[in-house]
């Protein structure tokens, strides 16, 4: 797979102070997610990342999923559309909620940057069609892919005790 085009929008400035070299981490984590399923995309791809707050994510969650609460990460796969030759295929958008990611990282005693990378990999895998809500086998398979992708970043298994 060629180098992905990753558009990063930082809506909440707290992200920038919480993670050194934030954009580099985002790019590495998304690339790790994309590389975890190398056969899923043949040509160049693009992914949009929005680093937001709980209120923004809650609004999106309410509007698109009928769940009126914040969540850590939302993925919005792009509609299939023909692209001109050589243009990156848009895979979709991944949106993260700062407050929820921070709270979870504290509750789980995980470094914030590790939890962020995990959620970026997780969201990217959703853009590639992976699902963990259709059954236990699918959830186990997705977790194994996440663990392998995170290992390439030097991040330990987030599901281990």
C-alpha positions in Angstrom: 0.0 0.0 0.0 1.3 3.5 -0.8 1.6 6.1 2.0 -1.8 7.1 3.1 -3.0 10.7 3.0 -4.1 11.6 6.5 -5.9 14.9 7.2 -5.8 15.8 10.9 -8.1 18.4 12.3 -7.6 19.4 15.9 -10.8 21.0 17.3 -9.8 20.8 21.0 -6.4 22.3 21.8 -6.0 20.0 24.8 -5.0 17.2 22.4 -1.8 19.1 21.5 -0.7 19.5 25.1 -1.6 16.0 26.1 0.5 14.2 23.4 4.0 15.2 22.3 4.3 15.0 18.5 0.6 14.4 18.2 0.4 14.5 14.4 3.2 12.0 14.1 1.5 9.6 16.5 -1.8 10.0 14.6 -0.1 9.2 11.3 1.8 6.2 12.6 -1.3 4.7 14.3 -3.6 5.2 11.2 -0.8 3.7 9.0 -0.5 0.7 11.4 -4.3 0.2 11.2 -4.2 0.3 7.4 -1.2 -2.0 7.2 -2.9 -4.6 9.5 -5.1 -5.5 6.5 -2.8 -5.0 3.6 -5.1 -6.7 1.1 -8.0 -4.4 1.8 -6.8 -1.4 -0.3 -4.7 -1.7 -3.5 -4.2 2.0 -4.3 -3.7 5.2 -2.4 -6.1 6.1 0.3 -7.0 9.1 2.5 -8.4 9.2 6.0 -9.7 12.2 7.9 -9.1 12.4 11.7 -11.0 14.8 13.9 -9.7 15.3 17.5 -12.6 16.8 19.3 -14.2 17.0 22.7 -17.1 15.0 24.3 -19.8 17.5 23.3 -18.9 17.2 19.6 -18.8 13.4 19.7 -22.0 13.3 21.7 -23.7 15.4 19.1 -22.4 13.1 16.3 -23.3 10.0 18.2 -26.9 11.3 18.8 -27.3 12.4 15.2 -25.9 9.3 13.4 -26.3 6.5 15.9 -29.3 7.5 18.1 -27.1 7.3 21.2 -27.2 10.5 23.2 -23.9 10.2 25.0 -20.3 10.7 24.2 -18.1 7.8 23.3 -14.3 7.4 22.8 -14.2 7.0 19.0 -16.6 7.1 16.0 -15.9 6.0 12.5 -17.8 7.1 9.4 -16.8 5.1 6.4 -16.9 7.0 3.1 -19.5 6.1 0.5 -18.0 4.1 -2.4 -17.3 6.5 -5.3 -15.2 6.2 -8.3 -12.0 8.3 -8.1 -9.9 9.6 -11.0 -6.8 7.4 -11.5 -4.0 8.2 -9.1 -6.3 10.0 -6.6 -6.5 8.6 -3.1 -9.7 6.7 -2.3 -11.3 8.4 0.7 -11.9 5.7 3.4 -13.8 8.0 5.8 -13.6 9.9 9.0 -12.5 8.9 12.5 -13.6 11.2 15.4 -12.2 11.0 18.9 -13.5 12.6 22.2 -10.7 14.1 24.3 -12.5 13.9 27.6 -13.6 10.3 27.2 -10.2 9.1 26.0 -8.5 10.8 28.9 -10.9 9.4 31.5 -10.6 5.9 30.0 -6.8 6.0 30.0 -6.7 7.0 33.7 -9.3 4.4 34.6 -7.4 1.7 32.7 -4.0 2.9 34.0 -2.7 3.2 30.4 -0.6 6.0 28.9 -2.8 8.5 27.2 -0.8 8.2 23.9 -1.1 4.4 24.0 -4.9 4.6 24.4 -5.2 7.2 21.7 -3.1 5.0 19.3 -5.3 2.0 20.1 -8.5 4.0 19.3 -7.0 5.3 16.1 -6.2 1.8 15.0 -9.6 0.6 16.1 -11.4 3.4 14.2 -9.3 2.8 11.1 -10.2 -0.8 11.1 -13.8 0.1 11.1 -13.2 2.2 8.0 -11.8 -1.0 6.4 -15.0 -2.9 7.2 -14.0 -4.6 10.4 -16.7 -5.0 13.0 -16.9 -6.2 16.6 -20.6 -5.8 17.2 -21.9 -8.7 15.0 -20.6 -11.5 17.1 -17.9 -12.8 19.4 -15.8 -14.4 16.6 -15.7 -11.0 14.8 -14.8 -9.2 18.0 -12.0 -11.6 18.8 -10.7 -11.3 15.2 -10.7 -7.5 15.3 -9.0 -7.5 18.7 -6.2 -9.7 17.4 -5.7 -7.4 14.4 -5.6 -4.4 16.8 -3.0 -6.1 19.0 -0.8 -7.0 16.0 -1.0 -3.4 14.7 -0.2 -1.9 18.0 2.8 -4.2 18.5 4.3 -2.6 15.4 4.2 0.7 17.3 5.7 -0.8 20.4 2.4 -0.6 22.3 1.5 -3.5 24.5 -1.8 -5.5 24.2 -4.5 -3.2 25.4 -6.7 -6.2 26.2 -4.2 -7.8 28.6 -4.8 -7.4 32.3 
